Amino acid sequence: MGGTGRPAGRRAAGELEGQVMAVLWAADSPLTAAQVLERLPGRLAHTTVLTILSRLLEKGQLTRQKAGRGHAYAPVRDEATQMAEGMYQLLEQGSDRRAVLSRFVSGLSDEDEQVLQELLRHPDPPKRA
């Protein structure tokens, strides 16, 4: 085992789902499991990718449409919306929002802090996925 507490070469829980989502977000159109597989790093079984796609579909993160004898998958939300929703969920879990937001802001780079200040002054309208 490596220093992470899991066998060498094993991914952390959710890491493969994140990689699959990244591939789908980068695509211009829905992808089949085979197309996702060829764009993922490392060596994975086709069935592994199908399992991950099925899990993401069950979680409501993907849509599926018929493509030949199989299916093609696309994200329900764009990456920015998905990440923002995750941040909202984490914020809701804390008992002290002010402390959580304070720690978050104090950890920002100068560049990210400038972006945040600009957005607070002039929020961008939400973009539709």
N, CA, C and O atoms as CSV, one atom per row, in Angstrom:
chain,resi,resn,atom,element,x,y,z
A,1,MET,N,N,0.832,-1.187,0.000
A,1,MET,CA,C,0.000,0.000,0.000
A,1,MET,C,C,0.863,1.232,0.000
A,1,MET,O,O,1.961,1.241,0.557
A,2,GLY,N,N,0.349,2.294,-0.642
A,2,GLY,CA,C,1.061,3.554,-0.654
A,2,GLY,C,C,0.717,4.376,0.571
A,2,GLY,O,O,0.038,3.886,1.473
A,3,GLY,N,N,1.176,5.621,0.617
A,3,GLY,CA,C,0.929,6.492,1.745
A,3,GLY,C,C,-0.518,6.942,1.863
A,3,GLY,O,O,-0.866,7.615,2.833
A,4,THR,N,N,-1.370,6.594,0.909
A,4,THR,CA,C,-2.765,7.022,0.935
A,4,THR,C,C,-3.657,6.042,1.664
A,4,THR,O,O,-4.832,6.339,1.877
A,5,GLY,N,N,-3.137,4.865,2.062
A,5,GLY,CA,C,-3.946,3.882,2.750
A,5,GLY,C,C,-4.709,2.968,1.813
A,5,GLY,O,O,-5.539,2.185,2.273
A,6,ARG,N,N,-4.458,3.040,0.528
A,6,ARG,CA,C,-5.095,2.138,-0.433
A,6,ARG,C,C,-4.006,1.497,-1.277
A,6,ARG,O,O,-2.909,2.044,-1.394
A,7,PRO,N,N,-4.295,0.358,-1.859
A,7,PRO,CA,C,-3.289,-0.311,-2.678
A,7,PRO,C,C,-2.785,0.588,-3.796
A,7,PRO,O,O,-3.532,1.391,-4.355
A,8,ALA,N,N,-1.495,0.435,-4.112
A,8,ALA,CA,C,-0.899,1.231,-5.195
A,8,ALA,C,C,-1.683,1.008,-6.479
A,8,ALA,O,O,-2.066,-0.119,-6.794
A,9,GLY,N,N,-1.920,2.085,-7.217
A,9,GLY,CA,C,-2.636,1.990,-8.485
A,9,GLY,C,C,-4.139,2.121,-8.359
A,9,GLY,O,O,-4.826,2.298,-9.365
A,10,ARG,N,N,-4.676,2.038,-7.125
A,10,ARG,CA,C,-6.118,2.186,-6.921
A,10,ARG,C,C,-6.485,3.653,-6.812
A,10,ARG,O,O,-5.752,4.447,-6.222
A,11,ARG,N,N,-7.622,4.004,-7.384
A,11,ARG,CA,C,-8.099,5.381,-7.331
A,11,ARG,C,C,-8.876,5.613,-6.035
A,11,ARG,O,O,-9.447,4.686,-5.462
A,12,ALA,N,N,-8.884,6.862,-5.590
A,12,ALA,CA,C,-9.702,7.235,-4.450
A,12,ALA,C,C,-11.167,7.160,-4.856
A,12,ALA,O,O,-11.500,7.291,-6.035
A,13,ALA,N,N,-12.047,6.948,-3.870
A,13,ALA,CA,C,-13.480,6.899,-4.146
A,13,ALA,C,C,-13.910,8.192,-4.817
A,13,ALA,O,O,-13.580,9.282,-4.349
A,14,GLY,N,N,-14.639,8.071,-5.903
A,14,GLY,CA,C,-15.127,9.241,-6.615
A,14,GLY,C,C,-14.157,9.806,-7.641
A,14,GLY,O,O,-14.556,10.605,-8.488
A,15,GLU,N,N,-12.897,9.407,-7.582
A,15,GLU,CA,C,-11.905,9.948,-8.519
A,15,GLU,C,C,-12.243,9.577,-9.959
A,15,GLU,O,O,-12.155,10.419,-10.853
A,16,LEU,N,N,-12.623,8.338,-10.188
A,16,LEU,CA,C,-12.955,7.904,-11.544
A,16,LEU,C,C,-14.220,8.605,-12.042
A,16,LEU,O,O,-14.310,8.971,-13.214
A,17,GLU,N,N,-15.193,8.791,-11.152
A,17,GLU,CA,C,-16.391,9.535,-11.549
A,17,GLU,C,C,-16.011,10.947,-11.978
A,17,GLU,O,O,-16.529,11.454,-12.972
A,18,GLY,N,N,-15.117,11.577,-11.241
A,18,GLY,CA,C,-14.653,12.917,-11.588
A,18,GLY,C,C,-13.948,12.948,-12.929
A,18,GLY,O,O,-14.124,13.887,-13.705
A,19,GLN,N,N,-13.148,11.924,-13.206
A,19,GLN,CA,C,-12.450,11.862,-14.486
A,19,GLN,C,C,-13.434,11.674,-15.639
A,19,GLN,O,O,-13.278,12.277,-16.701
A,20,VAL,N,N,-14.443,10.840,-15.425
A,20,VAL,CA,C,-15.460,10.620,-16.462
A,20,VAL,C,C,-16.230,11.916,-16.711
A,20,VAL,O,O,-16.482,12.279,-17.860
A,21,MET,N,N,-16.604,12.612,-15.638
A,21,MET,CA,C,-17.313,13.880,-15.802
A,21,MET,C,C,-16.447,14.884,-16.557
A,21,MET,O,O,-16.950,15.603,-17.420
A,22,ALA,N,N,-15.151,14.943,-16.246
A,22,ALA,CA,C,-14.247,15.874,-16.934
A,22,ALA,C,C,-14.210,15.579,-18.435
A,22,ALA,O,O,-14.211,16.499,-19.252
A,23,VAL,N,N,-14.176,14.307,-18.787
A,23,VAL,CA,C,-14.182,13.914,-20.206
A,23,VAL,C,C,-15.479,14.372,-20.868
A,23,VAL,O,O,-15.456,14.907,-21.976
A,24,LEU,N,N,-16.602,14.164,-20.198
A,24,LEU,CA,C,-17.889,14.537,-20.784
A,24,LEU,C,C,-18.047,16.054,-20.872
A,24,LEU,O,O,-18.613,16.555,-21.843
A,25,TRP,N,N,-17.558,16.793,-19.876
A,25,TRP,CA,C,-17.628,18.256,-19.930
A,25,TRP,C,C,-16.786,18.803,-21.075
A,25,TRP,O,O,-17.147,19.812,-21.682
A,26,ALA,N,N,-15.675,18.152,-21.373
A,26,ALA,CA,C,-14.775,18.626,-22.427
A,26,ALA,C,C,-15.293,18.293,-23.830
A,26,ALA,O,O,-14.814,18.852,-24.816
A,27,ALA,N,N,-16.255,17.397,-23.918
A,27,ALA,CA,C,-16.767,16.953,-25.223
A,27,ALA,C,C,-17.765,17.957,-25.799
A,27,ALA,O,O,-18.469,18.652,-25.065
A,28,ASP,N,N,-17.807,18.015,-27.114
A,28,ASP,CA,C,-18.744,18.897,-27.813
A,28,ASP,C,C,-20.127,18.290,-27.975
A,28,ASP,O,O,-21.090,18.990,-28.287
A,29,SER,N,N,-20.220,16.977,-27.759
A,29,SER,CA,C,-21.491,16.281,-27.931
A,29,SER,C,C,-21.479,15.041,-27.032
A,29,SER,O,O,-20.434,14.682,-26.490
A,30,PRO,N,N,-22.630,14.390,-26.871
A,30,PRO,CA,C,-22.677,13.180,-26.039
A,30,PRO,C,C,-21.689,12.122,-26.527
A,30,PRO,O,O,-21.411,12.018,-27.722
A,31,LEU,N,N,-21.165,11.339,-25.581
A,31,LEU,CA,C,-20.178,10.305,-25.886
A,31,LEU,C,C,-20.680,8.935,-25.463
A,31,LEU,O,O,-21.403,8.797,-24.476
A,32,THR,N,N,-20.283,7.928,-26.226
A,32,THR,CA,C,-20.554,6.546,-25.847
A,32,THR,C,C,-19.523,6.111,-24.799
A,32,THR,O,O,-18.525,6.796,-24.576
A,33,ALA,N,N,-19.774,4.986,-24.174
A,33,ALA,CA,C,-18.828,4.454,-23.184
A,33,ALA,C,C,-17.464,4.209,-23.830
A,33,ALA,O,O,-16.434,4.476,-23.211
A,34,ALA,N,N,-17.447,3.712,-25.047
A,34,ALA,CA,C,-16.173,3.458,-25.740
A,34,ALA,C,C,-15.421,4.759,-25.974
A,34,ALA,O,O,-14.199,4.798,-25.829
A,35,GLN,N,N,-16.128,5.826,-26.332
A,35,GLN,CA,C,-15.476,7.114,-26.552
A,35,GLN,C,C,-14.936,7.691,-25.246
A,35,GLN,O,O,-13.858,8.285,-25.228
A,36,VAL,N,N,-15.680,7.520,-24.158
A,36,VAL,CA,C,-15.192,7.966,-22.845
A,36,VAL,C,C,-13.940,7.180,-22.488
A,36,VAL,O,O,-12.940,7.759,-22.063
A,37,LEU,N,N,-13.992,5.868,-22.657
A,37,LEU,CA,C,-12.865,4.992,-22.327
A,37,LEU,C,C,-11.589,5.411,-23.040
A,37,LEU,O,O,-10.524,5.446,-22.424
A,38,GLU,N,N,-11.677,5.728,-24.321
A,38,GLU,CA,C,-10.464,6.077,-25.079
A,38,GLU,C,C,-9.884,7.429,-24.649
A,38,GLU,O,O,-8.720,7.714,-24.930
A,39,ARG,N,N,-10.675,8.255,-23.977
A,39,ARG,CA,C,-10.203,9.568,-23.534
A,39,ARG,C,C,-9.745,9.587,-22.080
A,39,ARG,O,O,-9.224,10.598,-21.608
A,40,LEU,N,N,-9.932,8.490,-21.376
A,40,LEU,CA,C,-9.502,8.400,-19.983
A,40,LEU,C,C,-8.050,7.934,-19.899
A,40,LEU,O,O,-7.605,7.125,-20.714
A,41,PRO,N,N,-7.313,8.448,-18.909
A,41,PRO,CA,C,-5.936,7.975,-18.731
A,41,PRO,C,C,-5.919,6.567,-18.135
A,41,PRO,O,O,-6.867,6.150,-17.469
A,42,GLY,N,N,-4.855,5.864,-18.381
A,42,GLY,CA,C,-4.697,4.527,-17.804
A,42,GLY,C,C,-5.471,3.475,-18.566
A,42,GLY,O,O,-6.061,3.733,-19.615
A,43,ARG,N,N,-5.448,2.279,-18.001
A,43,ARG,CA,C,-6.101,1.133,-18.626
A,43,ARG,C,C,-7.294,0.737,-17.784
A,43,ARG,O,O,-7.153,0.344,-16.626
A,44,LEU,N,N,-8.463,0.842,-18.372
A,44,LEU,CA,C,-9.690,0.459,-17.687
A,44,LEU,C,C,-10.469,-0.509,-18.557
A,44,LEU,O,O,-10.312,-0.524,-19.778
A,45,ALA,N,N,-11.298,-1.307,-17.934
A,45,ALA,CA,C,-12.183,-2.198,-18.677
A,45,ALA,C,C,-13.399,-1.404,-19.146
A,45,ALA,O,O,-13.845,-0.470,-18.480
A,46,HIS,N,N,-13.919,-1.791,-20.293
A,46,HIS,CA,C,-15.127,-1.165,-20.833
A,46,HIS,C,C,-16.264,-1.257,-19.818
A,46,HIS,O,O,-17.030,-0.307,-19.654
A,47,THR,N,N,-16.374,-2.400,-19.136
A,47,THR,CA,C,-17.444,-2.591,-18.150
A,47,THR,C,C,-17.296,-1.629,-16.966
A,47,THR,O,O,-18.293,-1.209,-16.379
A,48,THR,N,N,-16.063,-1.286,-16.619
A,48,THR,CA,C,-15.841,-0.327,-15.531
A,48,THR,C,C,-16.408,1.032,-15.910
A,48,THR,O,O,-17.064,1.681,-15.095
A,49,VAL,N,N,-16.163,1.462,-17.127
A,49,VAL,CA,C,-16.672,2.754,-17.596
A,49,VAL,C,C,-18.199,2.717,-17.652
A,49,VAL,O,O,-18.855,3.687,-17.272
A,50,LEU,N,N,-18.769,1.605,-18.122
A,50,LEU,CA,C,-20.230,1.472,-18.143
A,50,LEU,C,C,-20.813,1.570,-16.733
A,50,LEU,O,O,-21.855,2.193,-16.530
A,51,THR,N,N,-20.146,0.961,-15.772
A,51,THR,CA,C,-20.603,1.020,-14.382
A,51,THR,C,C,-20.589,2.454,-13.862
A,51,THR,O,O,-21.548,2.900,-13.231
A,52,ILE,N,N,-19.507,3.171,-14.127
A,52,ILE,CA,C,-19.401,4.565,-13.683
A,52,ILE,C,C,-20.475,5.416,-14.354
A,52,ILE,O,O,-21.121,6.228,-13.692
A,53,LEU,N,N,-20.672,5.240,-15.655
A,53,LEU,CA,C,-21.713,5.991,-16.364
A,53,LEU,C,C,-23.097,5.682,-15.785
A,53,LEU,O,O,-23.921,6.584,-15.637
A,54,SER,N,N,-23.351,4.427,-15.462
A,54,SER,CA,C,-24.641,4.042,-14.862
A,54,SER,C,C,-24.830,4.699,-13.500
A,54,SER,O,O,-25.922,5.169,-13.182
A,55,ARG,N,N,-23.779,4.732,-12.701
A,55,ARG,CA,C,-23.859,5.374,-11.380
A,55,ARG,C,C,-24.148,6.868,-11.520
A,55,ARG,O,O,-24.993,7.414,-10.810
A,56,LEU,N,N,-23.448,7.517,-12.433
A,56,LEU,CA,C,-23.652,8.953,-12.640
A,56,LEU,C,C,-25.060,9.239,-13.177
A,56,LEU,O,O,-25.664,10.254,-12.831
A,57,LEU,N,N,-25.574,8.350,-14.014
A,57,LEU,CA,C,-26.937,8.472,-14.524
A,57,LEU,C,C,-27.941,8.347,-13.377
A,57,LEU,O,O,-28.880,9.137,-13.285
A,58,GLU,N,N,-27.744,7.357,-12.505
A,58,GLU,CA,C,-28.620,7.150,-11.349
A,58,GLU,C,C,-28.586,8.349,-10.399
A,58,GLU,O,O,-29.594,8.661,-9.765
A,59,LYS,N,N,-27.455,9.011,-10.297
A,59,LYS,CA,C,-27.313,10.186,-9.426
A,59,LYS,C,C,-27.904,11.444,-10.063
A,59,LYS,O,O,-27.944,12.500,-9.431
A,60,GLY,N,N,-28.357,11.335,-11.299
A,60,GLY,CA,C,-28.955,12.478,-11.983
A,60,GLY,C,C,-27.941,13.445,-12.563
A,60,GLY,O,O,-28.284,14.586,-12.872
A,61,GLN,N,N,-26.691,13.008,-12.718
A,61,GLN,CA,C,-25.653,13.886,-13.246
A,61,GLN,C,C,-25.510,13.784,-14.761
A,61,GLN,O,O,-24.869,14.630,-15.384
A,62,LEU,N,N,-26.110,12.743,-15.360
A,62,LEU,CA,C,-25.998,12.532,-16.807
A,62,LEU,C,C,-27.365,12.317,-17.428
A,62,LEU,O,O,-28.322,11.926,-16.760
A,63,THR,N,N,-27.431,12.581,-18.722
A,63,THR,CA,C,-28.560,12.157,-19.538
A,63,THR,C,C,-28.036,11.069,-20.470
A,63,THR,O,O,-26.834,10.967,-20.713
A,64,ARG,N,N,-28.955,10.263,-20.985
A,64,ARG,CA,C,-28.561,9.171,-21.878
A,64,ARG,C,C,-29.509,9.164,-23.059
A,64,ARG,O,O,-30.720,9.324,-22.909
A,65,GLN,N,N,-28.927,8.975,-24.249
A,65,GLN,CA,C,-29.738,8.860,-25.461
A,65,GLN,C,C,-29.257,7.673,-26.263
A,65,GLN,O,O,-28.094,7.280,-26.175
A,66,LYS,N,N,-30.156,7.104,-27.044
A,66,LYS,CA,C,-29.817,5.951,-27.878
A,66,LYS,C,C,-28.778,6.360,-28.908
A,66,LYS,O,O,-28.893,7.420,-29.525
A,67,ALA,N,N,-27.772,5.529,-29.093
A,67,ALA,CA,C,-26.722,5.760,-30.088
A,67,ALA,C,C,-26.338,4.402,-30.662
A,67,ALA,O,O,-25.544,3.667,-30.075
A,68,GLY,N,N,-26.912,4.080,-31.814
A,68,GLY,CA,C,-26.656,2.760,-32.398
A,68,GLY,C,C,-27.240,1.680,-31.508
A,68,GLY,O,O,-28.411,1.742,-31.134
A,69,ARG,N,N,-26.419,0.683,-31.165
A,69,ARG,CA,C,-26.880,-0.401,-30.299
A,69,ARG,C,C,-26.676,-0.071,-28.820
A,69,ARG,O,O,-27.092,-0.833,-27.947
A,70,GLY,N,N,-26.040,1.056,-28.545
A,70,GLY,CA,C,-25.776,1.440,-27.161
A,70,GLY,C,C,-26.367,2.800,-26.845
A,70,GLY,O,O,-27.418,3.179,-27.361
A,71,HIS,N,N,-25.672,3.518,-25.991
A,71,HIS,CA,C,-26.131,4.837,-25.557
A,71,HIS,C,C,-24.976,5.829,-25.578
A,71,HIS,O,O,-23.804,5.457,-25.514
A,72,ALA,N,N,-25.343,7.098,-25.669
A,72,ALA,CA,C,-24.378,8.192,-25.540
A,72,ALA,C,C,-24.805,9.013,-24.320
A,72,ALA,O,O,-25.995,9.160,-24.040
A,73,TYR,N,N,-23.829,9.534,-23.612
A,73,TYR,CA,C,-24.061,10.219,-22.342
A,73,TYR,C,C,-23.579,11.660,-22.411
A,73,TYR,O,O,-22.592,11.976,-23.077
A,74,ALA,N,N,-24.306,12.531,-21.702
A,74,ALA,CA,C,-23.936,13.944,-21.625
A,74,ALA,C,C,-24.237,14.446,-20.215
A,74,ALA,O,O,-25.167,13.958,-19.572
A,75,PRO,N,N,-23.464,15.413,-19.730
A,75,PRO,CA,C,-23.731,15.967,-18.397
A,75,PRO,C,C,-25.049,16.754,-18.386
A,75,PRO,O,O,-25.414,17.392,-19.373
A,76,VAL,N,N,-25.745,16.696,-17.260
A,76,VAL,CA,C,-26.984,17.450,-17.089
A,76,VAL,C,C,-26.652,18.932,-16.912
A,76,VAL,O,O,-27.353,19.798,-17.434
A,77,ARG,N,N,-25.576,19.217,-16.169
A,77,ARG,CA,C,-25.167,20.595,-15.893
A,77,ARG,C,C,-23.746,20.806,-16.370
A,77,ARG,O,O,-22.956,19.865,-16.447
A,78,ASP,N,N,-23.425,22.061,-16.694
A,78,ASP,CA,C,-22.049,22.376,-17.060
A,78,ASP,C,C,-21.171,22.290,-15.807
A,78,ASP,O,O,-21.671,22.242,-14.683
A,79,GLU,N,N,-19.876,22.272,-16.020
A,79,GLU,CA,C,-18.937,22.062,-14.917
A,79,GLU,C,C,-19.057,23.140,-13.842
A,79,GLU,O,O,-19.051,22.822,-12.652
A,80,ALA,N,N,-19.166,24.399,-14.235
A,80,ALA,CA,C,-19.238,25.489,-13.259
A,80,ALA,C,C,-20.478,25.351,-12.379
A,80,ALA,O,O,-20.400,25.552,-11.167
A,81,THR,N,N,-21.613,25.015,-12.970
A,81,THR,CA,C,-22.846,24.841,-12.199
A,81,THR,C,C,-22.718,23.662,-11.244
A,81,THR,O,O,-23.126,23.756,-10.086
A,82,GLN,N,N,-22.160,22.562,-11.714
A,82,GLN,CA,C,-21.983,21.369,-10.875
A,82,GLN,C,C,-21.080,21.678,-9.679
A,82,GLN,O,O,-21.385,21.291,-8.551
A,83,MET,N,N,-19.968,22.377,-9.929
A,83,MET,CA,C,-19.040,22.707,-8.845
A,83,MET,C,C,-19.683,23.670,-7.847
A,83,MET,O,O,-19.513,23.522,-6.637
A,84,ALA,N,N,-20.420,24.656,-8.361
A,84,ALA,CA,C,-21.093,25.613,-7.478
A,84,ALA,C,C,-22.117,24.904,-6.597
A,84,ALA,O,O,-22.214,25.200,-5.406
A,85,GLU,N,N,-22.876,23.979,-7.161
A,85,GLU,CA,C,-23.853,23.226,-6.375
A,85,GLU,C,C,-23.170,22.427,-5.270
A,85,GLU,O,O,-23.681,22.339,-4.154
A,86,GLY,N,N,-22.010,21.842,-5.586
A,86,GLY,CA,C,-21.251,21.119,-4.565
A,86,GLY,C,C,-20.779,22.041,-3.452
A,86,GLY,O,O,-20.790,21.663,-2.281
A,87,MET,N,N,-20.365,23.247,-3.816
A,87,MET,CA,C,-19.927,24.219,-2.814
A,87,MET,C,C,-21.098,24.635,-1.923
A,87,MET,O,O,-20.937,24.756,-0.709
A,88,TYR,N,N,-22.276,24.854,-2.517
A,88,TYR,CA,C,-23.464,25.196,-1.727
A,88,TYR,C,C,-23.789,24.078,-0.736
A,88,TYR,O,O,-24.080,24.344,0.430
A,89,GLN,N,N,-23.739,22.838,-1.197
A,89,GLN,CA,C,-24.046,21.696,-0.328
A,89,GLN,C,C,-23.076,21.625,0.845
A,89,GLN,O,O,-23.490,21.382,1.979
A,90,LEU,N,N,-21.790,21.836,0.581
A,90,LEU,CA,C,-20.807,21.826,1.659
A,90,LEU,C,C,-21.056,22.955,2.647
A,90,LEU,O,O,-20.946,22.761,3.858
A,91,LEU,N,N,-21.387,24.116,2.142
A,91,LEU,CA,C,-21.653,25.268,2.995
A,91,LEU,C,C,-22.855,25.005,3.901
A,91,LEU,O,O,-22.854,25.404,5.065
A,92,GLU,N,N,-23.868,24.342,3.375
A,92,GLU,CA,C,-25.068,24.019,4.148
A,92,GLU,C,C,-24.769,23.050,5.290
A,92,GLU,O,O,-25.489,23.041,6.289
A,93,GLN,N,N,-23.723,22.237,5.163
A,93,GLN,CA,C,-23.397,21.236,6.178
A,93,GLN,C,C,-22.737,21.843,7.413
A,93,GLN,O,O,-22.792,21.264,8.498
A,94,GLY,N,N,-22.121,22.995,7.250
A,94,GLY,CA,C,-21.426,23.619,8.370
A,94,GLY,C,C,-22.391,24.298,9.326
A,94,GLY,O,O,-23.475,24.724,8.929
A,95,SER,N,N,-21.996,24.396,10.581
A,95,SER,CA,C,-22.853,25.049,11.575
A,95,SER,C,C,-22.556,26.545,11.672
A,95,SER,O,O,-23.371,27.293,12.212
A,96,ASP,N,N,-21.414,26.996,11.165
A,96,ASP,CA,C,-21.027,28.403,11.250
A,96,ASP,C,C,-20.626,28.890,9.861
A,96,ASP,O,O,-19.455,28.834,9.488
A,97,ARG,N,N,-21.604,29.364,9.104
A,97,ARG,CA,C,-21.367,29.802,7.722
A,97,ARG,C,C,-20.293,30.869,7.646
A,97,ARG,O,O,-19.440,30.840,6.759
A,98,ARG,N,N,-20.335,31.810,8.577
A,98,ARG,CA,C,-19.371,32.913,8.572
A,98,ARG,C,C,-17.948,32.370,8.684
A,98,ARG,O,O,-17.062,32.800,7.946
A,99,ALA,N,N,-17.725,31.436,9.593
A,99,ALA,CA,C,-16.390,30.866,9.771
A,99,ALA,C,C,-15.950,30.099,8.527
A,99,ALA,O,O,-14.797,30.192,8.104
A,100,VAL,N,N,-16.865,29.353,7.957
A,100,VAL,CA,C,-16.531,28.579,6.750
A,100,VAL,C,C,-16.161,29.525,5.612
A,100,VAL,O,O,-15.140,29.339,4.949
A,101,LEU,N,N,-16.997,30.542,5.387
A,101,LEU,CA,C,-16.708,31.501,4.319
A,101,LEU,C,C,-15.420,32.270,4.592
A,101,LEU,O,O,-14.654,32.545,3.668
A,102,SER,N,N,-15.178,32.617,5.847
A,102,SER,CA,C,-13.956,33.331,6.208
A,102,SER,C,C,-12.720,32.494,5.896
A,102,SER,O,O,-11.748,32.996,5.331
A,103,ARG,N,N,-12.764,31.214,6.268
A,103,ARG,CA,C,-11.626,30.328,5.993
A,103,ARG,C,C,-11.430,30.132,4.496
A,103,ARG,O,O,-10.304,30.084,4.001
A,104,PHE,N,N,-12.551,30.021,3.785
A,104,PHE,CA,C,-12.473,29.861,2.333
A,104,PHE,C,C,-11.805,31.079,1.709
A,104,PHE,O,O,-10.868,30.937,0.923
A,105,VAL,N,N,-12.275,32.266,2.048
A,105,VAL,CA,C,-11.743,33.495,1.461
A,105,VAL,C,C,-10.276,33.685,1.849
A,105,VAL,O,O,-9.472,34.116,1.022
A,106,SER,N,N,-9.920,33.372,3.087
A,106,SER,CA,C,-8.531,33.562,3.517
A,106,SER,C,C,-7.564,32.626,2.788
A,106,SER,O,O,-6.362,32.889,2.741
A,107,GLY,N,N,-8.085,31.541,2.223
A,107,GLY,CA,C,-7.237,30.594,1.492
A,107,GLY,C,C,-7.129,30.879,0.008
A,107,GLY,O,O,-6.410,30.178,-0.705
A,108,LEU,N,N,-7.834,31.904,-0.474
A,108,LEU,CA,C,-7.799,32.225,-1.898
A,108,LEU,C,C,-6.475,32.866,-2.291
A,108,LEU,O,O,-5.854,33.572,-1.497
A,109,SER,N,N,-6.054,32.615,-3.515
A,109,SER,CA,C,-4.894,33.321,-4.058
A,109,SER,C,C,-5.294,34.774,-4.287
A,109,SER,O,O,-6.482,35.092,-4.330
A,110,ASP,N,N,-4.310,35.653,-4.433
A,110,ASP,CA,C,-4.608,37.062,-4.703
A,110,ASP,C,C,-5.465,37.208,-5.961
A,110,ASP,O,O,-6.394,38.015,-6.000
A,111,GLU,N,N,-5.145,36.429,-6.973
A,111,GLU,CA,C,-5.885,36.487,-8.235
A,111,GLU,C,C,-7.340,36.059,-8.041
A,111,GLU,O,O,-8.253,36.723,-8.531
A,112,ASP,N,N,-7.558,34.943,-7.322
A,112,ASP,CA,C,-8.931,34.480,-7.072
A,112,ASP,C,C,-9.699,35.468,-6.204
A,112,ASP,O,O,-10.898,35.667,-6.394
A,113,GLU,N,N,-9.009,36.087,-5.251
A,113,GLU,CA,C,-9.663,37.079,-4.403
A,113,GLU,C,C,-10.131,38.275,-5.234
A,113,GLU,O,O,-11.222,38.797,-5.008
A,114,GLN,N,N,-9.311,38.709,-6.195
A,114,GLN,CA,C,-9.697,39.814,-7.075
A,114,GLN,C,C,-10.916,39.442,-7.918
A,114,GLN,O,O,-11.820,40.255,-8.106
A,115,VAL,N,N,-10.932,38.215,-8.419
A,115,VAL,CA,C,-12.067,37.746,-9.215
A,115,VAL,C,C,-13.326,37.746,-8.350
A,115,VAL,O,O,-14.380,38.207,-8.788
A,116,LEU,N,N,-13.220,37.236,-7.137
A,116,LEU,CA,C,-14.370,37.192,-6.236
A,116,LEU,C,C,-14.880,38.596,-5.914
A,116,LEU,O,O,-16.088,38.830,-5.918
A,117,GLN,N,N,-13.980,39.519,-5.638
A,117,GLN,CA,C,-14.389,40.902,-5.357
A,117,GLN,C,C,-15.106,41.510,-6.560
A,117,GLN,O,O,-16.116,42.195,-6.402
A,118,GLU,N,N,-14.592,41.266,-7.742
A,118,GLU,CA,C,-15.223,41.784,-8.957
A,118,GLU,C,C,-16.612,41.177,-9.143
A,118,GLU,O,O,-17.556,41.883,-9.498
A,119,LEU,N,N,-16.740,39.882,-8.905
A,119,LEU,CA,C,-18.035,39.219,-9.052
A,119,LEU,C,C,-19.041,39.722,-8.021
A,119,LEU,O,O,-20.232,39.815,-8.316
A,120,LEU,N,N,-18.576,40.045,-6.820
A,120,LEU,CA,C,-19.477,40.589,-5.802
A,120,LEU,C,C,-19.979,41.978,-6.194
A,120,LEU,O,O,-21.108,42.350,-5.875
A,121,ARG,N,N,-19.146,42.728,-6.875
A,121,ARG,CA,C,-19.547,44.061,-7.350
A,121,ARG,C,C,-20.445,43.969,-8.582
A,121,ARG,O,O,-21.419,44.711,-8.706
A,122,HIS,N,N,-20.111,43.056,-9.488
A,122,HIS,CA,C,-20.819,42.928,-10.767
A,122,HIS,C,C,-21.008,41.445,-11.095
A,122,HIS,O,O,-20.245,40.882,-11.880
A,123,PRO,N,N,-22.018,40.811,-10.499
A,123,PRO,CA,C,-22.212,39.374,-10.769
A,123,PRO,C,C,-22.544,39.111,-12.229
A,123,PRO,O,O,-23.308,39.848,-12.854
A,124,ASP,N,N,-21.962,38.060,-12.752
A,124,ASP,CA,C,-22.319,37.621,-14.104
A,124,ASP,C,C,-23.691,36.975,-14.040
A,124,ASP,O,O,-23.985,36.249,-13.091
A,125,PRO,N,N,-24.538,37.225,-15.035
A,125,PRO,CA,C,-25.813,36.513,-15.035
A,125,PRO,C,C,-25.560,35.013,-15.217
A,125,PRO,O,O,-24.636,34.628,-15.934
A,126,PRO,N,N,-26.362,34.173,-14.583
A,126,PRO,CA,C,-26.158,32.723,-14.747
A,126,PRO,C,C,-26.271,32.329,-16.212
A,126,PRO,O,O,-27.133,32.822,-16.939
A,127,LYS,N,N,-25.395,31.440,-16.628
A,127,LYS,CA,C,-25.432,30.933,-18.008
A,127,LYS,C,C,-26.182,29.617,-18.026
A,127,LYS,O,O,-26.039,28.797,-17.119
A,128,ARG,N,N,-26.969,29.424,-19.044
A,128,ARG,CA,C,-27.744,28.186,-19.179
A,128,ARG,C,C,-26.855,27.117,-19.798
A,128,ARG,O,O,-26.082,27.379,-20.719
A,129,ALA,N,N,-26.987,25.910,-19.269
A,129,ALA,CA,C,-26.207,24.776,-19.780
A,129,ALA,C,C,-26.806,24.263,-21.059
A,129,ALA,O,O,-26.291,23.310,-21.643
